[in-house]
């Protein structure tokens, strides 16, 4: 971590915060990620070597506490009081970006978006009781990012970059920017469907239920502050024919699952 050799508080704060990937790591720590694996998974594109380096730098700066994991394997990572005090700083950065920058496909990595949905914003209490496989085809992404799958299976739900070997229940064809805007609360699902920016093929009941399985981004529910307190439980799952689909209703804010807050 290089020093600017300036007494200015902005310069001193920048020595900690202005390193590449550091704000992302802090975002994930403040969102509840406590293990190396969850921190790495919530920052696709960040090498494990650089993650280790940044965590050690944050430890030396007094922002992160690193302790042996209770299991005896690996370490636990938690923000110190100084680290927790950075929550409003990160939210201010996000609020500024929301106001002044538009989304485009280069800033709408579908792998990151689906990982965020699966690992942090998944509405477990609204998922069907059986496994549901959804294929996502992104029309505005290069070939290597064009197709992804989500396997909705309760707490074992996952994102797959290769065919998972199960019959697909739904196929979503979408602009990655449309899915990101919906996740951020900029557009609603019905508007995206009417415009054709998101299309869903498959059983109507599952198609209607799909958007209820996402609690949506912190920015959609709490603009301007990082509030990670648990929320009241959502409405229960209702049986429909041979399929279990989530009951339709008002969206409820997410309950953090300790995997970072994208």
C-alpha positions in Angstrom: 0.0 0.0 0.0 1.7 3.2 -1.2 1.6 6.4 0.7 0.9 9.8 -0.9 2.9 11.4 1.9 0.2 14.0 2.4 -1.5 15.0 5.6 -4.8 15.6 3.8 -7.5 13.2 5.1 -8.6 12.5 1.5 -5.1 11.4 0.6 -4.8 9.2 3.7 -8.2 7.6 3.1 -7.3 7.0 -0.5 -4.2 5.0 0.5 -6.7 2.4 1.9 -9.7 2.7 -0.4 -8.3 3.6 -3.8 -6.5 0.3 -4.4 -8.1 -1.8 -7.2 -10.7 -4.3 -5.8 -10.5 -2.9 -2.3 -13.9 -1.3 -2.2 -15.4 -4.5 -3.7 -13.8 -6.6 -0.9 -15.1 -4.1 1.7 -18.6 -4.2 0.2 -18.6 -8.0 0.6 -17.2 -7.9 4.1 -19.9 -5.4 5.2 -22.5 -7.6 3.5 -21.6 -10.5 5.8 -19.0 -12.5 3.8 -16.6 -14.0 6.4 -14.6 -16.7 4.6 -12.0 -16.5 1.8 -14.3 -18.6 -0.5 -17.3 -16.4 -0.1 -15.2 -13.3 -0.6 -13.7 -14.7 -3.7 -17.0 -15.9 -5.1 -18.6 -12.5 -4.6 -15.8 -10.8 -6.7 -15.6 -12.7 -10.0 -12.4 -11.6 -11.8 -10.4 -11.1 -8.7 -7.5 -13.5 -8.4 -7.0 -15.3 -5.2 -3.5 -14.1 -5.0 -4.6 -10.5 -5.2 -7.5 -11.1 -2.7 -5.0 -12.4 -0.2 -2.7 -9.4 -0.7 -5.6 -6.9 -0.3 -6.9 -8.6 2.8 -3.5 -8.4 4.4 -3.2 -4.8 3.5 -6.6 -4.1 5.0 -5.5 -6.0 8.1 -2.4 -3.8 8.4 -4.5 -0.7 8.0 -6.7 -1.8 10.9 -9.8 -2.2 8.7 -10.1 -6.0 8.7 -9.6 -8.5 11.5 -8.3 -12.0 10.4 -8.6 -14.8 12.9 -8.4 -18.6 12.6 -11.7 -20.2 11.5 -13.5 -22.1 14.3 -13.4 -25.2 12.1 -9.7 -25.2 12.3 -9.4 -24.7 8.5 -8.6 -21.4 7.0 -9.4 -18.0 8.5 -12.4 -15.8 9.3 -12.4 -12.2 8.0 -14.5 -9.5 9.7 -14.4 -5.7 9.5 -13.1 -3.9 12.6 -15.0 -0.8 13.9 -13.0 1.2 11.5 -14.1 -1.1 8.7 -17.7 -0.9 9.7 -17.5 2.9 9.7 -16.8 2.7 6.0 -20.4 1.6 5.2 -21.7 5.1 4.7 -18.7 5.9 2.6 -19.3 3.0 0.2 -23.0 3.8 0.1 -22.2 7.4 -0.8 -20.0 6.1 -3.7 -22.8 3.9 -4.9 -25.4 6.7 -4.7 -23.2 9.0 -6.7 -22.7 6.3 -9.4 -26.4 5.6 -9.5 -27.1 9.3 -10.2 -24.4 10.0 -12.7 -23.7 6.8 -14.7 -25.8 4.7 -17.0 -25.7 1.0 -17.3 -24.3 -0.7 -20.5 -23.5 -4.3 -21.3 -19.9 -3.8 -20.2 -21.0 -3.0 -16.7 -23.7 -5.7 -16.6 -21.8 -8.9 -16.3 -24.6 -11.5 -16.2 -22.4 -14.0 -14.3 -22.0 -11.5 -11.5 -25.7 -10.6 -11.5 -26.9 -14.2 -11.3 -24.3 -15.0 -8.7 -25.5 -12.1 -6.6 -29.1 -13.3 -7.0 -28.3 -16.8 -6.1 -25.9 -16.2 -3.2 -27.4 -13.2 -1.6 -30.8 -12.1 -2.8 -32.5 -15.5 -3.3 -35.9 -15.6 -1.7 -35.6 -19.0 -0.2 -39.1 -18.9 1.4 -40.7 -18.3 -1.9 -38.9 -21.0 -3.9 -40.8 -24.0 -5.2 -40.4 -27.2 -3.2 -38.9 -29.0 -6.2 -35.8 -28.2 -8.2 -36.3 -25.7 -11.1 -33.7 -25.1 -13.8 -33.7 -21.8 -15.7 -31.5 -21.1 -18.8 -30.6 -17.5 -19.4 -29.6 -16.4 -22.9 -28.1 -12.8 -22.9 -28.5 -11.2 -26.3 -26.1 -8.3 -25.6 -23.1 -10.3 -24.3 -20.2 -11.9 -26.2 -20.4 -15.6 -26.8 -18.4 -16.7 -23.7 -20.9 -14.9 -21.5 -24.0 -15.5 -23.6 -25.6 -18.5 -21.8 -25.8 -19.4 -18.2 -28.1 -21.6 -16.0 -29.5 -21.2 -12.6 -30.5 -24.3 -10.7 -33.1 -23.3 -8.0 -32.9 -25.9 -5.3 -33.3 -24.1 -1.9 -30.1 -23.4 -0.1 -28.2 -25.5 -2.7 -29.2 -23.2 -5.6 -26.3 -22.5 -7.9 -25.2 -20.7 -11.1 -23.7 -22.9 -13.9 -21.7 -21.8 -16.8 -22.1 -25.2 -18.5 -25.2 -27.2 -19.1 -26.0 -28.7 -15.6 -27.5 -31.9 -17.0 -31.1 -31.3 -16.0 -34.1 -30.5 -18.2 -34.7 -26.8 -18.5 -38.0 -25.7 -17.0 -37.8 -22.1 -18.2 -35.7 -20.2 -20.8 -35.1 -16.5 -20.3 -33.9 -14.5 -23.2 -32.8 -11.0 -22.1 -30.7 -8.0 -22.4 -28.2 -8.1 -19.5 -28.8 -4.4 -18.9 -32.6 -5.0 -18.6 -32.0 -7.7 -15.9 -29.6 -5.4 -14.1 -32.0 -2.5 -14.2 -34.8 -4.7 -12.9 -32.6 -6.0 -10.1 -31.7 -2.4 -9.2 -35.3 -1.4 -9.1 -35.1 0.9 -12.2 -37.8 -1.0 -14.1 -40.4 -3.5 -13.1 -40.6 -7.0 -14.5 -43.9 -6.4 -16.3 -42.4 -3.3 -18.1 -39.4 -5.4 -19.2 -41.7 -8.1 -20.5 -43.9 -5.7 -22.5 -40.9 -4.1 -24.1 -39.4 -7.4 -25.1 -36.2 -6.7 -23.3 -36.9 -9.8 -21.1 -38.7 -12.8 -22.5 -39.6 -16.0 -20.6 -40.6 -19.3 -22.2 -42.1 -22.1 -20.2 -45.0 -23.0 -18.0 -47.0 -19.8 -17.2 -47.1 -20.5 -13.5 -43.3 -20.8 -13.2 -42.8 -17.9 -15.5 -44.9 -15.6 -13.3 -43.2 -16.9 -10.1 -39.6 -16.4 -11.4 -39.2 -12.7 -10.5 -40.6 -13.3 -7.0 -37.6 -15.5 -6.2 -35.3 -12.4 -6.2 -35.4 -10.0 -3.3 -33.6 -7.5 -5.5 -30.7 -5.2 -4.8 -30.1 -3.2 -1.7 -30.3 -0.1 -4.0 -33.9 -1.0 -5.0 -35.0 -1.1 -1.4 -32.8 1.1 0.7 -31.1 3.8 -1.5 -28.5 5.7 0.4 -27.8 3.5 3.4 -26.3 0.0 4.1 -28.9 -1.6 6.3 -28.3 -5.3 6.8 -30.9 -6.1 9.4 -33.1 -9.1 8.9 -36.6 -8.5 7.4 -39.9 -10.2 8.3 -40.6 -13.4 6.4 -42.2 -13.2 3.0 -45.6 -14.7 2.1 -45.7 -18.6 2.0 -45.4 -20.9 -0.9 -48.7 -22.0 -2.5 -49.3 -25.2 -4.4 -50.5 -24.8 -8.0 -51.4 -28.0 -9.8 -48.4 -30.3 -10.0 -46.0 -27.5 -9.5 -45.2 -25.5 -6.4 -44.8 -21.8 -7.2 -44.5 -18.8 -5.1 -47.6 -16.8 -4.3 -47.8 -13.5 -6.0 -47.7 -10.3 -3.9 -45.7 -7.3 -2.9 -42.0 -7.6 -3.1 -40.2 -7.9 0.3 -36.7 -6.7 1.0 -33.9 -9.2 1.1 -32.7 -11.1 4.1 -28.9 -11.1 4.0 -27.3 -14.5 3.6 -23.7 -13.6 4.4 -22.3 -13.7 0.8 -21.7 -10.0 0.0 -23.9 -7.2 -1.1 -23.7 -6.5 -4.9 
